[in-house]
């Protein structure tokens, strides 16, 4: 199993763990799941998120400030 940092690999994270890591509310994570922006696995009534999916979402959401604008 690959480990690409704290969220890498196939480990399953709870909504609360992902929210804490991202420093957002649980509701924000639920909204990202519902909108399809963040893939999740349904386990009973709960969601689990793969670390690699969360890491990919964060990588895709990263913005870069153009140094010329600084």
Order of alpha helices (4+ residues) and beta strands (2+ residues): beta-alpha-alpha-beta-beta-alpha
